[in-house]
Amino acid sequence: MGMKLSALLKSPWVFHLSTGSCNNCDIEVLDCLTPRFDIERFGMLLAGSIKHADVLLITGSCNRQSAERLKRLYDSVPKPCLVVAIGECAMSRGMFIDSYNCPLPLDHIIPVDAYIPGCPPKPEAIIAGAVQLIEKVGAAT
Amino acid sequence: MAKTILPIGPYHPLQEEPEFFTLTVEGERITDIDVRVGYNHRGIEKLSESKTFDQSTFVIERICGICSTSHPFAFTRAVEDIFPMEVPERAQYIRTIIAEGERIHSHLLWLGLAGHFLGYNTVFMWAWKLREEILDVMEILSGNRNNYAMFRPGGVRRDIKPEDIPAALRRIDSIVPTLEMLKNAVIDDPVLHARTKGVGVLSKADSIRYSAVGPTARASGVARDLRKNCPYGAYDKVEWNMIVTQNGDVFDKAVVRILETFESIKIIKTCLDHLPEGEIDANITSVPPGEGIGHIEAPRGETFHYVRSDGTNRPVRHKVRAPTFMNLPTFKATIVGETLADATIILAAIDPCYCCTERMAVRDETGRTLLHGPDLVRLSQEKTERIRREMGAEPR
């Protein structure tokens, strides 16, 4: 397992999933791919399919519709895979904590490896979070 | 030919948000479409009713990350309509500046995504690179790239500092030549012509029948823009033109949006140059009982908010109608008869924003409401509790 995980770190492909967010974190994730931030120079590519992904970037407050689907989706990702919660909603549900439609925080539904706070986190913060995660996993394996 | 039903979604790489399209196709031709939304529902109206008028703007801002000015703008106008009251002139100008900045970044964002959907990533990269400059301007003026938190009932929360204005103007001026280049590149590009001209046409009659709003309607020749038709903010004090085109296809929708960014730049520059002195906030302390409506022209079209107050510090009812709610049904007119290859761009052409649209009501075929707000909240809370139990959480 350890060796396989370290093999992901050279060029992690990410899959981005919105579980009921306001779009802002999603756009900041996309922003990381565009010329100013250009996260592709670290080998990170946005994958179109969950089957190609090494890292799941999850945004949003996990509403009822997505809670069940997210669990199914996580089961179908090839393991090992890392999960990053982006934004306040994915961390703790943020200001939607009292909403009738947001039953559980993300880390009660699937295991989460890294949290990037912010509403929305700046692209710099997302890149820093991704780099820290890679370094940490690299050091542990 | 045999019919095939093609499911797209809800989690798919085509659009950022989850939504579910059911396309019925015969060979390559699309014969019918059904859209299911609801994957983004967060109960914003209910949350907003549980907060004070001053706090509500923060929740409302998070209805949608791209329209994070339009919704608070419409909401504050609805609250001010309850009095009714006058907002200080400086606040009106600041509101206009922030709203137009949002329009520029939203239109550039759409242009980039449209290029991406067509497989033309150069447009995507150029448009998003330009968008960063606008986000910098917004950061200078408001302190954040998105979610500006500038609006409050009665005025604005923060002033624009005079020393920040030259830096902002310099940055805005610096993007104009590149934007001009991008405009010419998009409008004259033979590849884009081939992919978008005559594709997904929304005729003027259909546009009126479906009550389309915003650039979707203006591209079909319907000259309707709230900023001109019923001016608010500082829109009647500055010179600008409404952009209307006639063909209603995807190309025209792109042209409307690109040309509108230039008008928005003009508005921002005039407003920054002529920012009046004075108060920025009317400092309202209580809201009288009554009801008010506020509507403004968001980047995607008319955003409508309704607020009812009973004299306490919270709204008793807050209703949101986002522009995508009106534009979504136009898919029936635009996509049927087109080929599957063009579906991606046609579905994106209205600049859909599903998280804005996720309000709910249950009706039967005749339009009678079956479940009202309180029923839905009760059902919803029951289901939420069941899911929490099934997933092993402590009951609340």
Contacts between the chains, C-beta under 8 A, distances in Angstrom:
chain1	res1	chain2	res2	distance
A	16	B	16	7.7
A	17	B	11	6.0
A	18	B	11	7.9
A	18	B	16	6.1
A	18	B	17	5.5
A	18	B	18	5.9
A	18	B	40	7.6
A	19	B	18	7.8
A	20	B	18	7.7
A	20	B	39	6.6
A	20	B	40	4.9
A	20	B	41	7.1
A	20	B	42	5.8
A	20	B	355	7.7
A	21	B	17	7.9
A	21	B	40	7.6
A	21	B	65	7.6
A	21	B	355	7.1
A	22	B	62	4.6
A	22	B	63	6.6
A	22	B	64	5.6
A	22	B	65	4.4
A	22	B	68	7.7
A	22	B	355	5.5
A	23	B	16	6.3
A	23	B	17	6.4
A	23	B	64	5.7
A	23	B	65	3.9
A	23	B	66	5.6
A	23	B	353	7.0
A	23	B	355	5.5
A	24	B	62	7.7
A	24	B	65	2.6
A	24	B	66	7.6
A	24	B	68	7.1
A	24	B	146	5.1
A	24	B	147	6.5
A	25	B	65	7.4
A	26	B	16	4.2
A	26	B	17	7.2
A	26	B	65	7.6
A	27	B	16	7.0
A	27	B	65	6.1
A	27	B	66	6.9
A	27	B	109	6.8
A	27	B	146	7.5
A	28	B	145	8.0
A	28	B	146	7.7
A	30	B	16	7.1
A	30	B	128	7.6
A	31	B	128	6.8
A	31	B	132	7.5
A	34	B	112	7.7
A	34	B	124	7.5
A	34	B	125	5.9
A	34	B	128	3.8
A	34	B	129	6.2
A	34	B	132	7.5
A	35	B	125	5.5
A	35	B	128	7.2
A	35	B	129	4.4
A	36	B	129	6.3
A	36	B	132	4.7
A	46	B	13	7.9
A	48	B	13	4.0
A	49	B	13	7.5
A	50	B	11	7.9
A	60	B	40	7.8
A	61	B	42	6.0
A	63	B	39	7.5
A	63	B	40	7.2
A	63	B	41	6.0
A	63	B	42	5.9
A	64	B	380	7.9
A	64	B	383	6.4
A	64	B	384	6.2
A	64	B	387	5.8
A	65	B	10	7.9
A	65	B	18	7.7
A	65	B	38	6.1
A	65	B	39	4.6
A	65	B	41	7.0
A	66	B	18	6.8
A	66	B	39	6.1
A	67	B	387	6.1
A	67	B	391	7.2
A	68	B	387	7.5
A	69	B	10	7.2
A	69	B	11	7.0
A	73	B	11	6.8
A	95	B	47	7.3
A	95	B	58	6.9
A	95	B	59	5.9
A	95	B	62	6.7
A	96	B	42	5.2
A	96	B	43	7.7
A	96	B	47	7.0
A	98	B	47	6.5
A	98	B	50	6.7
A	99	B	42	5.4
A	99	B	43	4.3
A	99	B	44	8.0
A	99	B	46	7.3
A	99	B	47	5.6
A	100	B	43	5.1
A	100	B	46	6.5
A	100	B	377	6.0
A	100	B	380	4.5
A	100	B	381	4.9
A	100	B	384	5.6
A	101	B	41	5.5
A	101	B	42	5.6
A	101	B	43	4.5
A	101	B	380	6.2
A	101	B	384	6.7
A	102	B	42	6.4
A	102	B	43	7.7
A	102	B	384	7.9
A	103	B	384	4.6
A	103	B	385	7.9
A	103	B	387	4.6
A	103	B	388	4.8
A	103	B	391	7.4
A	103	B	393	7.4
A	104	B	387	7.4
A	104	B	388	6.1
A	104	B	391	5.8
A	104	B	393	5.7
A	108	B	391	6.6
A	108	B	392	7.8
A	108	B	393	6.1
A	109	B	391	6.6
A	119	B	62	7.7
A	119	B	147	6.5
A	120	B	65	6.6
A	120	B	145	7.9
A	120	B	146	6.1
A	120	B	147	7.1
A	122	B	145	6.6
